[in-house]
Amino acid sequence: MKIESLVIHGGVDGDERTGAVNVPIFQTSTYKQPSFGENSGYEYSRTGNPTREALEKLISDLENGYAGFAFASGMAAITAVLSLFKAGDKIIISNNIYGGTFRVLDKVFKNFNIGYIIADTTNLKEVKDKIDETVKAIYIETPTNPLMDVTDIKGIADIANEKEILTIVDNTFMTPYLQTPIKFGADIVIHSATKYLGGHSDVVSGLVVVNTSELAEKLHFIQNSTGGVLAPFDSFLLIRGIKTLAVRMDRHNANGKIIAEYLKERDEVEKVYYPGFSDHPGYEIQTKQAKGYGSIISFVLKEDYDYKKFLSNLELVTFGESLGGVESLICHPASMTHAAIPAEIRKKVGIVDSLVRLSVGIENSEDLIKDLDAAFKKSK
Ligand SMILES: *Cc1c(COP(=O)(O)O)cnc(C)c1O
């Protein structure tokens, strides 16, 4: 099956017992055990729930993995993956990684002596040089948030395989519709399913896909032991969201291109970060490893323009956290999503105060341009 069909019929397709075309919401915490020492395959919903399982099979199918796991947020998913490591281990991370991922490493896992090394993962030699015997994984996002740096997934996975360490990819920005890291050699794929996978800004959730039975066993043990599981109703919402992933992503891609080109022409804009521009340093790798360029665009306003006024004067585009919804969302990384990253690191990597990040939705692109036009005019 091709992915456009798989998003609708993958995982568990409907309900065998009744013929219902949707997987039922098994709103139950526990299951009756038919007799002593026997069970139906389910014992307790932290350990296993049929609605959650349908979602877990679906994301595993979409990512070409061995098994999937659903969590109560992207951060719960990331925390579960980081729980694979032990004191003394280190993880190499991309230098403009999602702020919350940096925070959990820097403020939580550091206390357990699990360390991190920051690298420019677009530079494979730098990554290779930073690996020593304490490094147990390379953790990347591509394109990165918010500067849209592109990392060569296969290049990273080849290095990791040679050193017998794990490759972990946060695939939130691309989704499996546009990019499937396991095909390039990644071991673990993570999603904040809150974003494009859910797609409707109505559920907070996280997903993990692993590529081997060994990792699946470990991840299930961690999921059951630490307990940050996704609720049955939220699992249902996510399955429903994923059914339209292909059509939504096609429109996101198309709108993203239109808006990126529009922004590039604006006098008020100093710089546009969009991996679909042929002069973007990661353009070739992006074109090789992904089926599109997505709809996240970051841009810097020129000094003479006030980003606060620009953001406050948007009407159709929603000023707020998050991304990947059907509605266009815009945020200010330095004070919002990336506030947890120390100011000097922010500046060094390019997350300046006048940088804004736009998640282009699936509205009519002319309406979006009209709204951006009006806000630019009021930003002087
Ligand atoms: C939002 C996000 C996360 C965190 O996910 P939550 O669902 O908000 O916990 C992790 N990685 C990326 C790239 C994100 O955009």
The ligand as a MOL file (V3000), in Angstrom:
LIG
                    3D

  0  0  0     0  0            999 V3000
M  V30 BEGIN CTAB
M  V30 COUNTS 15 15 0 0 0
M  V30 BEGIN ATOM
M  V30 1 C 6.5830 20.5250 19.9790 0
M  V30 2 C 7.8030 19.7480 19.7440 0
M  V30 3 C 8.2780 18.8350 20.6960 0
M  V30 4 C 7.5960 18.6310 22.0400 0
M  V30 5 O 6.3460 18.0290 21.8880 0
M  V30 6 P 5.0830 18.2840 22.8790 0
M  V30 7 O 3.9990 17.5060 22.2190 0
M  V30 8 O 4.8450 19.7560 22.9030 0
M  V30 9 O 5.4710 17.7620 24.2140 0
M  V30 10 C 9.4140 18.1180 20.3780 0
M  V30 11 N 10.0640 18.2950 19.2160 0
M  V30 12 C 9.6530 19.1780 18.2840 0
M  V30 13 C 10.4200 19.3270 17.0220 0
M  V30 14 C 8.5130 19.9310 18.5130 0
M  V30 15 O 8.1100 20.8200 17.5920 0
M  V30 END ATOM
M  V30 BEGIN BOND
M  V30 1 1 1 2
M  V30 2 1 2 3
M  V30 3 2 2 14
M  V30 4 1 3 4
M  V30 5 2 3 10
M  V30 6 1 4 5
M  V30 7 1 5 6
M  V30 8 2 6 7
M  V30 9 1 6 8
M  V30 10 1 6 9
M  V30 11 1 10 11
M  V30 12 2 11 12
M  V30 13 1 12 13
M  V30 14 1 12 14
M  V30 15 1 14 15
M  V30 END BOND
M  V30 END CTAB
M  END
